[in-house]
Amino acid sequence: MTNKMLFISLPVADLQAALKFYEGIGLTRNPAFSDDSGACMVWSEAIYVMLVSHAKWRSFTQRPFPAPGSAGHMLTLSIESRAAVDAINEAAAAHGGKADVNPPEDHGFMFTRDFADPDGHMWAACWMDPAAMAPKD
């Protein structure tokens, strides 16, 4: 069976600012799939974020760009600890994004903080207690 992978393509107004942001929150750039019009950013073996200039995006679709400040989606990253959730949110703010675009949510077994990249694409960092995710007998 082929491994399933997820490629998330995001239009970005300033590729260099987007690179700084995504590298700042811990993604790494794959130079084999990056050029002056876009960059492949790696989160894991299965999840890739494709940062695409507006000009290149237009070769994919003619649909309108989201209005600044709008939210058409929120992508959630599973994070290994509560402290790591805080750290990625702080890194987002330190690298041109915006931290806590929604109030943090603490449900005891799950902790989430939301942030936005420089283009306003929304992300959530979420930690869940492994014991809470274990199947119940």
C-alpha positions in Angstrom: 0.0 0.0 0.0 1.3 3.5 -0.8 1.8 5.8 2.1 -0.8 8.5 2.2 0.4 12.1 2.1 -1.1 15.5 2.4 0.1 18.5 0.3 -1.4 21.8 1.4 -1.0 24.6 -1.2 -1.2 28.1 0.1 -1.0 31.3 -1.9 1.5 33.8 -0.4 2.0 37.5 -1.2 5.6 37.5 -0.1 7.5 34.2 -0.5 10.5 35.3 1.5 8.3 36.4 4.4 6.4 33.1 4.2 9.6 31.1 4.2 10.9 33.0 7.3 7.6 32.3 9.1 7.3 28.6 8.3 11.0 27.9 9.0 10.5 29.9 12.2 7.7 27.6 13.4 9.7 24.5 12.6 9.1 23.4 9.0 12.0 22.6 6.8 12.4 23.5 3.1 12.8 20.8 0.5 15.0 22.5 -2.1 14.2 19.8 -4.7 10.6 21.1 -4.9 11.3 24.8 -4.4 12.1 27.7 -6.7 11.6 31.4 -7.0 7.8 31.0 -7.4 7.2 28.6 -4.6 8.6 26.4 -1.8 7.9 23.0 -0.4 7.9 23.1 3.4 8.0 19.8 5.3 6.2 19.2 8.5 6.5 15.4 8.6 7.0 12.4 6.3 3.3 12.7 5.3 2.5 16.5 5.5 3.9 19.1 3.2 3.0 22.8 2.8 3.4 24.2 -0.6 3.9 28.0 -0.5 3.0 29.4 -3.9 3.4 33.0 -5.1 0.3 34.7 -6.3 1.5 34.6 -9.9 2.1 30.8 -9.7 -1.2 30.3 -7.9 -3.0 31.8 -10.9 -1.7 28.8 -13.0 -3.7 26.6 -10.6 -7.0 28.5 -10.4 -8.7 31.7 -11.3 -10.9 31.7 -8.1 -10.5 34.8 -6.0 -8.0 35.1 -3.3 -9.5 35.1 0.2 -10.2 38.6 1.6 -7.7 39.7 4.2 -8.9 38.8 7.6 -11.2 36.1 6.3 -11.0 32.4 7.3 -11.9 29.8 4.7 -10.1 27.0 6.6 -8.1 26.2 9.7 -5.4 23.6 9.6 -4.5 21.8 12.8 -1.1 20.5 13.7 -0.7 17.8 16.4 2.0 18.9 18.8 3.9 16.7 21.3 3.2 18.8 24.5 1.5 21.8 26.0 4.8 23.6 26.2 5.4 22.9 22.5 1.9 24.4 21.7 2.9 27.5 23.5 6.3 27.6 21.8 5.0 27.3 18.2 2.4 30.0 19.0 5.2 32.3 20.2 7.4 31.4 17.2 4.5 32.3 14.9 4.3 35.8 16.4 8.1 36.2 16.4 8.3 35.3 12.6 5.7 37.6 11.1 2.5 35.8 12.0 -0.1 36.5 14.6 -0.5 34.5 17.8 -3.8 33.7 19.5 -6.1 34.7 16.7 -8.8 32.9 18.8 -8.7 32.5 22.6 -6.7 29.4 23.7 -8.8 26.4 24.6 -7.9 24.2 27.5 -10.1 21.2 28.1 -7.6 19.4 30.4 -7.1 16.5 28.1 -6.6 18.8 25.1 -4.9 22.2 24.7 -5.1 24.3 21.6 -3.8 27.7 20.5 -4.5 29.2 17.1 -2.2 31.4 15.0 -2.1 32.9 11.5 0.7 33.2 9.0 1.7 36.5 7.4 -1.0 36.0 4.7 -3.7 35.2 7.3 -3.9 31.5 6.8 -5.1 30.0 10.0 -3.4 27.2 11.9 -4.1 25.5 15.2 -1.5 23.8 17.4 -3.1 21.1 19.4 -1.9 18.8 22.2 -4.0 15.9 23.4 -3.2 13.6 26.3 -2.3 10.2 24.9 -4.3 8.5 27.7 -7.4 10.4 26.5 -6.9 9.1 23.0 -6.5 5.4 24.0 -9.4 3.1 23.2 -11.7 2.6 26.1 -12.5 -1.0 27.0 
